[in-house]
Amino acid sequence: MVYLLLIVFFTLLLVLIIDLYPQLNTWQSRIKIGRFSDDELWKEKVKTIAVRWLKQTPTIKVTDNTRLIIIDILKGNYSRNAIQSWQEAALLLGLNEYKSATRNKELDNSINAFVASKLDSNGNWIVPPAEVDSVILGYALLKLDDFDYTKYRPAFDFLYEMILNLKGSDGTIAYRKHTSDYRYVDTIGFISPFLVRYGLLFNQPEAVALGINQIRVFNSHGMLASHFIPCHTYNIKTNLPVGLFGWGRGLGWYAIGLIDAWGELPDGHPEKDEVTQMVIAFAKMALSFQNDNGSWNWLITNRQSQFDSSATATLAWFFAKSKAISSIANESEQAKVKALNYLKQVTRRDGVVDFSQGDTKTIGVHSQQFDILPFTQGFCLRTLSL
């Protein structure tokens, strides 16, 4: 009986520790948050965390539960591999941008080790990606400086085939096979920049056209009329939007998909002018929802909702790039500066950017947990390095 009571006691103690440790760690990490008076020190701290996380990326949980989370772990509901791929992609994009800006060769070892952990000597994936979320990681690899993309073409061809296997009768790409009737705004961020860059590098114009068409068709069915506010998704059979209009990270997915695809298109490309007009239209909309402190809310149409660092970091990158368009240059520069100022205010003393919304569960079910997200860290560094 005594042994049974001891087992029960230590089991309950373990469950309590598993539940309380993340909360206590978050609490202590937020002490003296945002106290960076030196921008270069802040940038260095953000970079240092990105390097550490590229080597060992924190597990981003799917569940919002903060009690009895061991049950979610045991059921396999705590995390998902697909989420991790876009965390890694953002970190790689940020570190590559930092390396390009600073010519910091010290990052070579970290980046090369990461590449070696993903791709083998024959140019194939060591662990083949299973979901379209991983395509953004392919884009991050294709963006690396001094990267022999021809050697690794099999890995990129694999991603392109995966995309084509998700192509529907409407000519656009589904997010998952089991949701083939829906087109998610997330998918624009995942695939459009990759398709454009892949198509240009490997002389596949149909890939470029597919990447741009994913955005174009979404504009027709997934936007709130003349307001140009994206919805989470739309149904291809009814062409009706489904889910929230104005989800903050949804804006972020659209923003990075659009601006990076635009950035890949060379001047004079047949699609460039049309995509430029999309950038201008989206910029004007997003500007109208930026808060005075530089942030965007997780639901941009509700100014009382929580500020979201992931939306803010991705939109900061969008405006850092869109300032190259003369008609919106000044507004874009101001929006970028304000967004970075906000991100600095929510950076923990060790350099971790805080208060990003957790993973979305399904259409219309959005996380109300706001914590760390390597994706945000990467896009913050990417913007700081431009």
Protein Blocks (a to p, Z undefined) as FASTA:
>chain_A
ZZmmmmmmmmmmmmmmmmmmmmmmmmmmmgoghiafbfklmmmmmmmmmmmmmmmgcddd
fbfcfghklmmmmnopmbcfklmmmmmmmmmmmmmmmmmmnopaklmmmmmmmmmmmpcf
kopafbacfbfklmmmmmmmmmpghiafklmmmmmmmmmmmmmmmpcfkopacfbfklmm
bccfklmmmmmmmmmmmmmmnopaklmmmmmmmmmmmmmmmcghjnopacfbdcfklopa
edjehiaklmmmmmmmmmmmmmmpcghiaklmmmmmmmmmmmmmmmmmpcfkopacfblk
lmkbccdfklmmmmmmmmmmmmmpmklmmmmmmmmmmmmmmmmmmgcfkopaghiacddf
bghiacfbdcddfklmmmmmmmmmZZ
